[in-house]
Amino acid sequence: MDGSLLLDETGRMLVVAGLICAVLLVPMMIVGLIVGMIQAATSVSEQSLSFVPKLLALVLCLVVFGAAVVELLTSFTAELFGVIGRIGR
């Protein structure tokens, strides 16, 4: 087994994981920032007021980008199994 192949696949795995996390976390951080600014401006410190919009943003992102995320994971997994098959020969 070649060490550079392992490093290449690990790098691709980190890119795929980063893309999936970015798709889900960036909108939640933006919503959290907006809600935090509204809470600071109105002096309302209710915890559920911060949680519910983030949860709704996550659900919306999963509905909009869920198919793309699953397709990305499926294609990466198929390619990874292909690489594993080539190594085993």
C-alpha atoms as an extended CHARMM CRD file, in Angstrom:
* protein
*
        89  EXT
         1         1  MET       CA              0.0000000000        0.0000000000        0.0000000000  PROA      1               0.0000000000
         2         2  ASP       CA              1.2870000000        3.3890000000       -0.9550000000  PROA      2               0.0000000000
         3         3  GLY       CA              1.3720000000        6.0080000000        1.7950000000  PROA      3               0.0000000000
         4         4  SER       CA              0.6280000000        8.8470000000       -0.5980000000  PROA      4               0.0000000000
         5         5  LEU       CA             -2.6040000000        7.1300000000       -1.6760000000  PROA      5               0.0000000000
         6         6  LEU       CA             -3.7180000000        6.9700000000        1.9360000000  PROA      6               0.0000000000
         7         7  LEU       CA             -2.9150000000       10.6520000000        2.4350000000  PROA      7               0.0000000000
         8         8  ASP       CA             -4.7580000000       11.5940000000       -0.7630000000  PROA      8               0.0000000000
         9         9  GLU       CA             -7.8890000000        9.7300000000        0.2930000000  PROA      9               0.0000000000
        10        10  THR       CA             -7.6980000000       11.1920000000        3.7910000000  PROA      10              0.0000000000
        11        11  GLY       CA             -7.4680000000       14.6830000000        2.3100000000  PROA      11              0.0000000000
        12        12  ARG       CA            -10.4920000000       14.0170000000        0.0900000000  PROA      12              0.0000000000
        13        13  MET       CA            -12.3840000000       12.7120000000        3.1150000000  PROA      13              0.0000000000
        14        14  LEU       CA            -11.6350000000       15.8870000000        5.0370000000  PROA      14              0.0000000000
        15        15  VAL       CA            -12.8160000000       18.0170000000        2.1020000000  PROA      15              0.0000000000
        16        16  VAL       CA            -16.0820000000       16.0740000000        1.8590000000  PROA      16              0.0000000000
        17        17  ALA       CA            -16.6450000000       16.3170000000        5.6130000000  PROA      17              0.0000000000
        18        18  GLY       CA            -15.8800000000       20.0400000000        5.5190000000  PROA      18              0.0000000000
        19        19  LEU       CA            -18.3470000000       20.6340000000        2.6990000000  PROA      19              0.0000000000
        20        20  ILE       CA            -21.0980000000       18.7960000000        4.5340000000  PROA      20              0.0000000000
        21        21  CYS       CA            -20.4140000000       20.6530000000        7.7710000000  PROA      21              0.0000000000
        22        22  ALA       CA            -20.2470000000       24.0100000000        6.0060000000  PROA      22              0.0000000000
        23        23  VAL       CA            -23.5870000000       23.4390000000        4.2910000000  PROA      23              0.0000000000
        24        24  LEU       CA            -25.2500000000       22.7730000000        7.6380000000  PROA      24              0.0000000000
        25        25  LEU       CA            -23.3230000000       24.9660000000       10.0810000000  PROA      25              0.0000000000
        26        26  VAL       CA            -22.8730000000       28.2540000000        8.2020000000  PROA      26              0.0000000000
        27        27  PRO       CA            -26.6140000000       29.0190000000        7.9200000000  PROA      27              0.0000000000
        28        28  MET       CA            -27.0880000000       28.0720000000       11.5740000000  PROA      28              0.0000000000
        29        29  MET       CA            -24.2880000000       30.4390000000       12.5990000000  PROA      29              0.0000000000
        30        30  ILE       CA            -25.7780000000       33.2570000000       10.5360000000  PROA      30              0.0000000000
        31        31  VAL       CA            -29.2150000000       32.7070000000       12.0910000000  PROA      31              0.0000000000
        32        32  GLY       CA            -27.6230000000       32.5660000000       15.5480000000  PROA      32              0.0000000000
        33        33  LEU       CA            -25.8100000000       35.8380000000       14.9200000000  PROA      33              0.0000000000
        34        34  ILE       CA            -28.9910000000       37.5690000000       13.7690000000  PROA      34              0.0000000000
        35        35  VAL       CA            -31.0060000000       36.2400000000       16.7140000000  PROA      35              0.0000000000
        36        36  GLY       CA            -28.1980000000       37.2340000000       19.0910000000  PROA      36              0.0000000000
        37        37  MET       CA            -28.1860000000       40.7850000000       17.7740000000  PROA      37              0.0000000000
        38        38  ILE       CA            -31.9670000000       40.9870000000       18.1130000000  PROA      38              0.0000000000
        39        39  GLN       CA            -31.7650000000       39.6240000000       21.6600000000  PROA      39              0.0000000000
        40        40  ALA       CA            -29.0600000000       42.1300000000       22.5550000000  PROA      40              0.0000000000
        41        41  ALA       CA            -31.0630000000       44.9960000000       21.1060000000  PROA      41              0.0000000000
        42        42  THR       CA            -34.2720000000       44.0280000000       22.9100000000  PROA      42              0.0000000000
        43        43  SER       CA            -32.6760000000       42.7020000000       26.1490000000  PROA      43              0.0000000000
        44        44  VAL       CA            -34.5770000000       39.4160000000       25.7900000000  PROA      44              0.0000000000
        45        45  SER       CA            -32.4830000000       36.4920000000       27.0160000000  PROA      45              0.0000000000
        46        46  GLU       CA            -34.7870000000       33.5350000000       26.4190000000  PROA      46              0.0000000000
        47        47  GLN       CA            -32.8090000000       30.3980000000       25.5580000000  PROA      47              0.0000000000
        48        48  SER       CA            -35.5070000000       28.7720000000       23.4550000000  PROA      48              0.0000000000
        49        49  LEU       CA            -35.7140000000       31.9390000000       21.3660000000  PROA      49              0.0000000000
        50        50  SER       CA            -32.1880000000       31.2170000000       20.1980000000  PROA      50              0.0000000000
        51        51  PHE       CA            -32.6280000000       27.4540000000       19.7210000000  PROA      51              0.0000000000
        52        52  VAL       CA            -35.8200000000       27.2890000000       17.6650000000  PROA      52              0.0000000000
        53        53  PRO       CA            -34.6670000000       29.4910000000       14.7200000000  PROA      53              0.0000000000
        54        54  LYS       CA            -31.4060000000       27.5360000000       14.4950000000  PROA      54              0.0000000000
        55        55  LEU       CA            -33.3470000000       24.2860000000       14.4420000000  PROA      55              0.0000000000
        56        56  LEU       CA            -35.6210000000       25.6230000000       11.7030000000  PROA      56              0.0000000000
        57        57  ALA       CA            -32.5910000000       26.7420000000        9.6860000000  PROA      57              0.0000000000
        58        58  LEU       CA            -31.0790000000       23.2620000000       10.0270000000  PROA      58              0.0000000000
        59        59  VAL       CA            -34.2890000000       21.5920000000        8.8630000000  PROA      59              0.0000000000
        60        60  LEU       CA            -34.5380000000       23.9940000000        5.9140000000  PROA      60              0.0000000000
        61        61  CYS       CA            -30.9200000000       23.2980000000        4.9330000000  PROA      61              0.0000000000
        62        62  LEU       CA            -31.5000000000       19.5500000000        5.1550000000  PROA      62              0.0000000000
        63        63  VAL       CA            -34.5760000000       19.8260000000        2.9450000000  PROA      63              0.0000000000
        64        64  VAL       CA            -32.8260000000       22.0270000000        0.3750000000  PROA      64              0.0000000000
        65        65  PHE       CA            -29.3480000000       20.4500000000        0.3710000000  PROA      65              0.0000000000
        66        66  GLY       CA            -30.0960000000       16.9490000000        1.7010000000  PROA      66              0.0000000000
        67        67  ALA       CA            -30.1280000000       15.2670000000       -1.7060000000  PROA      67              0.0000000000
        68        68  ALA       CA            -26.8310000000       16.8860000000       -2.6810000000  PROA      68              0.0000000000
        69        69  VAL       CA            -25.2300000000       15.8310000000        0.6090000000  PROA      69              0.0000000000
        70        70  VAL       CA            -26.3930000000       12.2380000000        0.1890000000  PROA      70              0.0000000000
        71        71  GLU       CA            -25.1820000000       12.1880000000       -3.4420000000  PROA      71              0.0000000000
        72        72  LEU       CA            -21.7900000000       13.5610000000       -2.3760000000  PROA      72              0.0000000000
        73        73  LEU       CA            -21.4180000000       10.9390000000        0.3410000000  PROA      73              0.0000000000
        74        74  THR       CA            -22.5730000000        8.1380000000       -1.9620000000  PROA      74              0.0000000000
        75        75  SER       CA            -20.1690000000        9.0500000000       -4.7550000000  PROA      75              0.0000000000
        76        76  PHE       CA            -17.2620000000        9.4540000000       -2.3280000000  PROA      76              0.0000000000
        77        77  THR       CA            -18.0060000000        6.0970000000       -0.7080000000  PROA      77              0.0000000000
        78        78  ALA       CA            -18.2380000000        4.3490000000       -4.0930000000  PROA      78              0.0000000000
        79        79  GLU       CA            -14.9140000000        5.8670000000       -5.1760000000  PROA      79              0.0000000000
        80        80  LEU       CA            -13.3310000000        4.8930000000       -1.8690000000  PROA      80              0.0000000000
        81        81  PHE       CA            -14.4910000000        1.2780000000       -2.2370000000  PROA      81              0.0000000000
        82        82  GLY       CA            -13.0510000000        1.3110000000       -5.7620000000  PROA      82              0.0000000000
        83        83  VAL       CA             -9.6890000000        2.4510000000       -4.4080000000  PROA      83              0.0000000000
        84        84  ILE       CA             -9.8190000000       -0.2290000000       -1.7130000000  PROA      84              0.0000000000
        85        85  GLY       CA            -10.5630000000       -2.8260000000       -4.4090000000  PROA      85              0.0000000000
        86        86  ARG       CA             -7.5870000000       -1.6990000000       -6.4920000000  PROA      86              0.0000000000
        87        87  ILE       CA             -5.3010000000       -1.8930000000       -3.4530000000  PROA      87              0.0000000000
        88        88  GLY       CA             -6.4120000000       -5.4620000000       -2.7010000000  PROA      88              0.0000000000
        89        89  ARG       CA             -5.3540000000       -6.7980000000       -6.1070000000  PROA      89              0.0000000000
